[in-house]
Every structure is written in C-alpha cells, then in structure tokens.
Amino acid sequence: MWKDCETNIDLLDFDYLVDVTKNIIQNDELTPSTIGIYGDWGSGKSSLMDMVMSELSKDKDVLCLKFNGWLFEGYEDAKVALIGSILDEISKKKKLSEKAKGVLKNLYDNTDFIKLSSKLAKYGIDFFLTGGVLTLTDITIETVKNALSSKGTEVEKEEIEGVFKAFKSKEVRKSIKSFHDDFANLLKQTKIKRLVVFIDELDRCKHDTILDTLEAIRLFLFAKGTSFVIGADERQIRYAVQMKYPDVEGNQIDIGKEYLEKLIQYPIRIPQLGRKEVEFYIMCLLFEKDFCDDLTSIRKIIKEGKEQNFLDFELTYELIKEKSNDLAEKLKDTISLSKQISSVLAKGLNGNPRHCKRFLNAMELRIQMANYRKIKLDRKILSKIMLIEYFRDTFYKRFAELQPTDSGELEEIGFIENDKWDDAKELGIWKDDAWIIDWLKIEPKLAKEDLKPYFYFSRESIRNGSFVKQQNLGNEASKILERLLSEGDSARIEAIKSALNVPEYEAAVIHKTLISKIESATEIEKSIFQSYIEWSGARTELYVETIAALERISATKIKASFIPLITGFAQKLTNKTKIIELYSKWQQENPKIKSAIENDLKSLK
C-alpha cells in the first residue's frame, strides 16, 4: 500500500512547476515574494511544496521551514503562531551573535505585543489593529477597564491582570512599527540569504485564520530575502475574503479576487491530470510497490523517453521491450492494469492523484485480506468491480445481489455483456447509461468468472457503504453536502449551483449519502428528498442511478408532496418510461398519493 501523504518523489511530472517556483524564489529582483500553489484537494499541492523545499534546502544559505496553520487553530492566534514559528526556527537553525540575539529578543517582545493586542481585541478593544497610537507601555489595567466600561463590557480585574502578567519585567519597544525593520535586520545578522516559508493546509482553516495568516505576512514579515509559498484551494481563500468583506451592492468588483491578487503575487496552478498522466501515475505507483529492484532501469527508460518527446511520451510495453525484453514481460500485467483503469479514473476523479492513490490502496487492502485467507484475487477483475463500486453504487449493489449461490455463469451480466439488454430483467434499466456501456468494454468479461470472493471482501461496503464513507471528500464537495443536508432552501440552491464543480466520483458519494439517509429514515423529510432529487437532476450521469434508487423505496414512504419533485426530475429524461411504470406501481401500493400521481402522469405521457 502507499502512504496517503505528500512526497518529494516526482511521479506527477511536477519538475517544471518546481523549477518555476524555485526561479521566483531565487530571483533577487522579485524578493520579497508571495507565491500561491493553487489546486483542488488532493491535487498534489503539498507534494509540490515538498519537492521545492527539498531542492532549495541543498543551499546552506537558504533556510526553509513549513508552517501548518490548521494545527495551531484554536490554540493560538494565527499571527502569533506564524511569527513565533519563524523566530523559533531561526533561533534553532542559526548560531546567533550577541547583536542577533538582541534583535531576536526585540522581535519576541513585539510578538508578545501582538498577542496582547489580539487578546484585548476579544474584549472589544483593538488599540493596535485599528491604527491606535497607544503602545504597550501606555496600556494599563485602568486603561483597559475604562475602555471596556465605555463599551458596556464588564471583565474582572484578575482576568485583565492575566493578560498583562507576562510583560511586567520586559522593556518593550515603543512601537510595533519596528517589527518589520527588526525582522529584516535579523535576516542580515544571521546571514540568511533566503528565508522560504511554506504555508500548508491554509484552506482547511477558519476564515479568520486564513486572513490573519495572510495579513501577518504583509504586515510583519515581508522583508527582502523572504518568500512565502502558500498551498491552498484558491476558491476557499476567495470565499474566506468574501465572507469578511461582502461585495458592495452595485459594485462590479470581485472583492475576493482583488484581495487575493494583492496578497499573492505569483499564482502557480497545478493542472488537472489527463488520461495519460493518470495512467503514468498509477503505473509508477505500482512499479514502486512491486518492482523495487527494477526501479533504476525503469526510471532510466522514462527519463530517456521524456527527453526525446516529452509532450507525446507514453510508457508502453513496446517501448520497454525495445530496451529489455525480460523487463517488458515482467511489467506487462502492471502496464495493462494501469491502462484498464486510468481512463475511468482520469474522468471520474478529475485526475485527482490522492483519489487515485486511495483507489489503489483500497484494492491492495482487499488483496491482502484475501491472501490472509489463502484466496487469490485477480487485480484486473477486482479493479473492474471496484470501478462500479466507486461510480455506480446502485448498479454495484444490484449486481452483488445477483451472484449465484453455486458456481456458474451469471446470466444477467452475460446478457448485457453481449448487448442483450431486453433479456436483462434486473440490470436492463442501465441500458441508457453511457458510463456502464463503456465499463462493459473493459477487459476481462465477468459473466463466466466466480465473483463470490470479490464481493465477499467488499461485503461491508455492500451492507453499509463504509468503503465509500472512508473516502474523504474535498473542501468543495464537503460544503456542498453540508448545504444539501442543512434543510434550508438558500443553502440547497447554492449547493445545486456548484454541482458541476466537483468530480464525478465525489458527486456519486454525495448522491449515495443522500439516498442512504432517505432509505434509513422511518419518515422521509421533504427537504432531504428535495435535495436528493435536485442533486440527481443536476448531473446527467446520476439519472439512471436515481431511477434505480427510487425503485428501491417503499411506496408507503412516498408523500404526495414528493411527486411534483420527481416529475420535475423526469422531465429531464429522454426516456420517461421507467418513471411512468414506477408511478403506476406506487398508485397501487399507496392510495394516499394516487391523486398526486394522476395529475402529474398527464405531463409525462
């Protein structure tokens, strides 16, 4: 299996992005600089930063450090956490002269001032951040109490004393404005030619933390020789800005965009992986796991191939065979497997490296469990079955239920593999699903295979969806799901507007979560049902799955108010036959909704 975290080994062809980032950092004319590494959740932002950090750290005059604001959130003010982490790292990594120690002390003292200012802000006083002229030596307990009283806020004297406790014996500078000059002086005294701070996981933080971190860079740390590399989903940063600074009515300026462009000078966006890149990535992961002894030879072939024709380079069996027949034979099955699943994963996962790795990890985990039971699972068969588990959950469950109790050919899958859809009573509903049609073309054919062991090792997924639940959603998809479950009309409308912003796999997970909530409910709430139907109607690839899921719901759970929602969904379908048949069935099973169905049936025929 593969570790689900960042790496400084380049399997994603990020070398050109590494070089571009390095060039900005090393260019004297561009310092100080702020660089944004933008990409979706799981796109490789952290790995790219690690690669850049690894390259830069080879120079002894460059000090690199990584800061994760998410780890400090809730424990310390964002500005203080960032500044303190940088000062701590400098004091640890560099042998300081007496002069440098003095400058460092001033900086620590002024960091305490920032901390005090933040604490006072919580009480409703903001001496520093509002541009006030008071300094720490001017602020007394009485000053604070008077200010609080003027705001109608009462705080115990002991609580205020606690804020001041750490400052009694310190000679704090008269003004925080000296911080910027002192910081630049510290870099000079410690002979740090370049200070590069990599800020990761920023998009996982709360909105205030995001903005405080970015503002701390500009206010206190933006000195010559410094570079800040910020890895984040650009949309989350812009959203944080918009939450704090809403657009002015009638103003056409995008506040989030303008603010971000002011703070981030050099945006570097990680491109989405295409089919060939996903194929290459999966192939390299499998080579790394299964053929450690041959990695040097494999990498040499890859390096030479890319140097000859980078844009059209593709690692194939034929290319490897030209170099080594034995190596090509050894790698043949891995190459074939990579090609088999890459086209589906590239499209369905939007070329997301983390999701690709998690797919492979889930596959390897099942193979290991089977090996423990002395059962051998074929990777090609397993991966093909797992593709429907990922992207067509309802089909997958129906397929699993059809497995014969004894060995023998599975008629239903045989029918659809041979394009005899009319003979397939259980699976025939997916006749119009283009994704399923393409999936059936993937080798090997399954009708004559004994699939019981494959479904045995996925039985928890079939029962309660635990496999899908463990696949974390990205930030955008998580917010969409949260809004769909919130029971609010405005939240649902916002979620549906963003329906096409997430990859097919995440859309399927959201769909599965909603239908699972509906199926497990004693009484279905209209708001959740509406979220489910509108989400299903927003993505064409969910149409057939939705019809199949509706067929599973007992008619006694369906309310008359649900019918217009289903009819609205049905209007989007090219073939409305299945909905008409479902309505006829429900009419007989639940007289309470008969009238509502009769009214809507007219518009469907």
Order of alpha helices (4+ residues) and beta strands (2+ residues): alpha-beta-alpha-beta-alpha-alpha-alpha-alpha-alpha-alpha-beta-alpha-beta-alpha-alpha-beta-alpha-alpha-alpha-alpha-alpha-alpha-alpha-alpha-alpha-alpha-alpha-alpha-alpha-alpha-alpha-alpha-alpha-alpha-alpha-alpha
